[in-house]
Amino acid sequence: MLVDTTIVTHLSNMADAAVAAEEAGYDGVWTFESSHDPFLPLMLAAEHTTKVEIGTSIAVAFARNPLLLASIGWDLQSYSRGRFILGLGTQIKPHIERRYSMPWSRPAARMHDMISAIREIWQSWETGGRLDHRGEFYTHTLMPPLFRPNPDEVQDFGTPPIWLAGVGPRMTEVAGEVADGFLSHPLCPPEFLRETTVPSLMAGAAKAGRPVPAIHHSAMVIVGHDDAELKVAREGVRKQIAFYGSTPAYRPVLDSVGYGDLGPRLHELSRTGGWSEMTKLVGDQLVDTIAVNAADPVAGAAELLRRYGPLVDRLGFNTPYQADPALLVNLSRAVRA
């Protein structure tokens, strides 16, 4: 089991944070796209580390185009000497159309075309061959010599793997067809992974005649030095579950643990700005179903492995509150031990 960490910090702190993560023994360092760009911090991580893998979990794919993603992925792979993972996700329709002002349609089919286009661009750069991608959503047919990077830049390690995030069975099946890895959503309990994620990945992989992609899951965990900190952590998790659960696309996740009727109630409150009321609807039983209490790192590690060990290849920790990094390091070491 590989154990990863996600770093969310200002660029001025990223180098030190990445070094600390590598020295702590983490196998991977991930960033995600929220209030800052997900790629720039990884440039600093690549510069100041030598072993740890670096990746985006996730970068919003539909906010960009295949050529832009191919260029960023190529450069980070080259600079990190083969340690970069291009992790992509769709976001949801309102964000793509209203926040990014980009087109949205048939997300699973669009993502399939996007990943295929990225790979064809990379192949053109590696081989010097003609670029001729004519997909349903993306067309790339022009690549003059001036705009081709030197293939020697990645010849020792190849182009980066592409990991895809998803929740629903169709996007997960696309990951099985075209991606190298799958990024599971923190809301997903083992029941959903077992009943929906793994079968969908297997179906996609069988359709394409390729191996089943590896799975990364960032599990929600509750850590703290004392009861007061643990209470704050629990409330942070409760609030995050309420936020995620308000998204209609995640109702099947709640269904998998018997809370499907909660989704529409959360969604309606989110539309009227009832954020505090939403949090009150998430009871302790649901919190404990989704999150792992890891106040004792050994017991927490055992529970994480019981839940996710048979299902995932890489494990991370999702903490929607200010968690002491030292506590997460102790938990990661207990998982590996």
Buried (B, 14 or more C-beta within 10 A) or exposed (E): BBBBBBBBBEEEEBBEBBBBBBEBBBBBBBBBBEEBBBBEBBBBBBEBBEEBBBBBBBBBBBBBBBBEBBBBBBBBBBBBEEBBBBBBBBBBEEBBEEEBEBEBEEBBBBBBBBBBBBBBBBBBBBEEEEBEBEBEBBEBEEBEEEEBBEBEBBEEBEBBBBBBBBBBBBBBBBBBBBBBBBBBBBBBBBBBBEEBBBBBBBBBBEEEEBEBBBBBBBBBBBBBEEEEBBEBBBBBBBBBBBBBBBBEBBBBBBBBBEBBEBBBBBBEBBEEEBEEBBBEBBEEEBBEBBBBBBBBBBEBBBBBBEBBEEBBBBBBBBBBBEBEBEBBBBBBBBBBE
